[in-house]
């Protein structure tokens, strides 16, 4: 018998039906085999870190990524984030630049981003694991179905969440979010390849905070 999935209890409540699906059993088997036989990121204890750091009822903002970083020591379970002692990758550097331009003052450039997660920012990659040096190597194995279920649960069971969808992949993943109940902000991806096509100047961070404040909620200290 499979051990229970080690994930924050609030999320377990909302995603329990996924754990019982055949696809999830196949995904677990694949991931276990990968960790046993290859170098895989993030560290196994951090696979569900996005959920563990940001309980279901605490989510205020959702940022959707695609794949964990596939370089040694980078992926830490939170999308766009890396470990504290790791140089921020280009996309994260562009995110910090846009925040500072948007808010008009310097902000912490700690690349770990757990400070956001603890304030209610769900930093969710579509795929939660990746093989060393092989971008996209764990795509199409079931993770996307699982993370789609998480987005769907938030859309259905919560109200007033801000979804930040950067780039075509994130927009597609968030296409089903109920825009009558939530604020959905879309723009280009922060990658150096596309940041100048609409990410710079999007002002998503001040817009998210204005929306939260209007609902009587504490804004995010970006």
N, C-alpha and C positions, 0 to 999 in steps of 0.2 A: 504494500500500500504506500502511495506517495505521501511524503511528509507535507504538512500544510505549508503554503507559500508564506514566506516571511516578509510581510508587507504591513504597513500601518493599519491598525484595526479598522479605522474609519473607511479606508479604501476597500478593505477586505469585505466589508458589509455590502458595498455597492458593486463590487466586481466578482463576488463569490460565484455567480453563475458562469463566468468565464473560466474559472479554475476547473470547472467540471466538464468543460467541452473537450472532445477528442483532440482538437487542434492544439490545446494548451498542453495536454499530456505529451504530444509529439514535440512541441516547442521545448518543454522542460528537458526531455530526453536529448534533443539536439544540443541544447546549451550546456548540459552537464558533460556530454561527450567532448564538446569543444574546449571547455575549461580543463578537462582532464588530459587532453592530448595536444593542445596548442596554447599559444599566448593570446589571451582574450582580454579586452577592456570593456568596462571598468573593472576594478577588483570585484569579485563575486559579491562581497558584502554591500556593494554600492549599486547593484543593478536596479533596485527599487528606491534609490535614494530620493528621487524627485517626489515620490509619494510619501516617504517617511518624514521628510523635512517639511511637508506642506499637507496637513490632513485635509480631507475632503471638505469639511465645513469651514475651513479657514481660507480656502482659495478665493482670492480677489482678482488675480490676473493670471492668465495662462499665456506662456510663450512656447510656441511649438518649434522644435528643431527636427532634424532628420535622422542623423546617425551620430553615435559617439565619436569623438576624435580617435584616430587609430594609431597615434604615436605613443611611444612609451611615456608613462607618467602623466598623460594629459587628461583623459576622460575621468570624471569623478561622479558620474551619475546625474549631473544636472546639465541640461542643454546649454551650449555656448560657453560653459564654465570649464576651468582647469584648476589643478591644485594650486595652493597658495604660492608655492615656490617655482611655479612654471610661468614662463613669459606668456602674456595674453596673445592668443592667435589673432590674425588680422580681423576677422569678423567681430571678435570681442572688443578689439581696439576701436573699431568703428562704432560699436554700440556705446562705449564710454564717450566717444567724441560727440555723438548725437545727443546723449543725455546732457552733457555739459553745455552744448550749444542751445539745446531746448530749454534747460532750466536756468542758464545764465550764471552758473557758479560751478566750481570744481566739486567732484564727487569722489568717493572711494574708488580706487581702481584695483581693489583686491579681486583677482580673477576667479576666486572660489565661488562667489555668488550665493553662498548659503545665507548671507544676510538678507537677500531678497526672498529666498524660500521661506525663511522664518517669519517674514512679514505677510506671507500669503501669495507669493508668486510661484506658480507651478511651472517648473522649467523642464518640460517634457519632450524628450526625443521620441520620434515615431518608432525607432528601433532601439532597444535598450542595451544591446551588446554588439561588439564588432571584433573581428580577428585582427591581430597586430599587422599593421601595414597594408591592410586590405579593405579599403573603404567599401561600404555596402555589402560586405561579405555575409552579414546575417539578415539581410533584407529578404522578404518573401518567405520567412520561416514561421510566421505567426505573430511576431511582435506588433506589427501594424494593426492587426485585428484587435489585439489586446488594448493598445493605446487608443484606437478608435472608440472602443467601448468606454474608456475613461472619459474621453471628450464628450461622448454621447450622454453619459451619466451626469456630468456637470451641466450640460445644456438642458437636460430634462428636469433635473431635480434641484437645481440651484437657480437663483435669480441675481441679476446685476453683476455678473462676472465680466471682466474685460478680457477679450481674446485678441492677442497681438499676432497677426499672421504675416510673416515676412517671407516673401518669395512664393513662387507658384506651388511648390510642394505643400507649404503650410496652408496656403489659401484653399487648396484642394482638400486637405485633411480637416479644415475647419468649415467646409462648405455647408455642413448640416447643422451648424450651431443656430439656435433659435434667436434671430436678431430682434424679435419683439421683446425678448426677456433679457438680452445681454448686449453689451457694446462690442462690436467687432470692428477692429481697425486693421487695414491691409496696406501693405506697401512692398517695395522691393526688398530683397534679401540684403543683410549688412555685409556680405562678402565684398572684397575689393572689386570683384568683377561686376557688381551690380549696385553697390551702395549709392553711387551718384545718379542712378536712375530712379530715385525716389525714396530711398531710405534716409539719406541726409535731408533734413528738413521736414521729416514726417511728423515730428513733435508728438509721437505716440506716448511719451512718458508724462508730459504735462497734461495731455488729453485724458489719459487713464486716471491721473490723480484728480482732475477736475470732475470727472464722472463719479469717482469714489466719494469725493467730498460732498458732492450734490446729494448723494445718498446717505450722508451722515456717517460715512466710514472714514477711518484714518487713512490718509494717502500713503503711498509707498515712499520710503526714503531711499531713493535710487542712489 
